[in-house]
């Protein structure tokens, strides 16, 4: 967060409204229900896309739901590019519906296909369940290009918050496997260091969509064992090397407990030769893209993502 930065006026109004609402119990069930209710008031009406279809990718613990959106621009192409997308929610909330608006908007803005993945959530399924599902879904998308009517040579990965964490980990794995070369990765205020070992916290303790304590709680539910948090599949920032990762676009919010680690990750990407574009929204909070009806900077972020994907497809 730049020195002297202030919350945008719409963010201040958003938090005043949130402060007047009944408190949400700190349980995964209550948080998931609050996310469902919030979506009805905080997100705009769903935009139309050319086609939406549901699939199921095989996973280690049963089928993984995948919702595939063909944006209007993609309808003109016989084999359009695809963005495999992982939703946010701290690994304990979120689903295909919570990010329906974002995925539709990106599909139309980029003229591409978006494949949204409904990975398993904690506490019922702790690390590495979400990562395993994310990787399995990515492999399934690549192997079923003909079924999905996509170009297997133009696959990107992306996600927000916890989903950005999964996207970064999947990109690292695919680099190591060497079979699938991603076009880009789109990381929207990602969590990249779950070890919490850096000097990241202490600045955002209250009055925001996401606070330091909420980050600690989510990580504790997803990965109770601190030793496991140092696994690069959980903490991509701790990977020995980031060299060879695909060109990266990062969306950063200034008022975000994950902002500092995201900046460190971006700096490492650039230092290690990865073409990196950073779009900063200094007056916005973590999660602003999921609340576009009240936080219209979300539209600007979507436009930037769409333009980036178009330029790199």
C-alpha positions, 0 to 999 in steps of 0.5 A: 500500500503506498504511503498516504493511500486512502480507501476509495469513497465507495470502499468506505461506504461499503464498509459502513453498510457491512458494519451495520449488518448482523455479525457473521459467526466465525464458522465455515458454514456461516461464512459460506451462507453469508457469501451466498446472501451477499452475492445477491446484493453485492453483485450486478445481474449476470451478463449473458454469454454465448453458452454455459455448460456443466461438466465433471472432471475426474478427481481423487475423491470423486467428480469435480464440477466444472462450469464452462463459459463461452464468451460472445467473442469466443463464439466466432472462433472454432477453437478459442483460448481458455482460462481455467479459473479457481474461485476465492473464499479462503479455501473454506467458502465460495463455489461456482455461483459465487464467481459466476459474475466474474467468470461471465465478465472475463469470458466476454471481455477477453472473447475466450472460454472460462472453465470455472472449477468447484474444488473441495473445501476445508475443513472437510477437505484440507490441504492438499485437497484443493490443490489436487482438484485444481491440478486434476481439473487443469489436466482434464481441460487440456485432455478434453479440448475437443469436447470443450471446443477450445484450443489446447495450445492456448490455455491460461490459469487464473484465480482470485485470493485462495484461487490465485494461490491454487493457480500459482501452484498449478502453474509451478506444477505444470512447469515442472511436468513440462507437458503443458505450456500455459499462455498466461497466469492471472493472479487476482490478489493471490495468497502466496505465502501461507507460512506467514513467515514474512513481515506482512501482517499488522496493518489491516486489523479491522474495518475491511472485507479481509483482515489479518485475523481472517487470513490467519483463521482461513490458513489455520482451517485449510492447513492446521499443521504449520510445517505443511504451510512451507510446502510450495504447493501451499506457498508458491512464494517459497518455491526455489525458483519461479523462472519459466512460469508463464507471463503473469498479470497480477491485480493488487488491492492496496487495502489487503492483508495479502498485498505485501506478499503479492508485491514480493511475489511480483518482484521475484517473478520479474527478477527471475525473468517472467514477464509480469504486468501489475495492475494496482488499485490502491484505494480498493480492498481485497475482494473488490471484484466480487462486489461490483454493484457497490465497488465499481472498480471491479469493472476496470479490473475486468477490462484490464484482465480482458485486454491482457488475455486478448494481447497474450492469446 
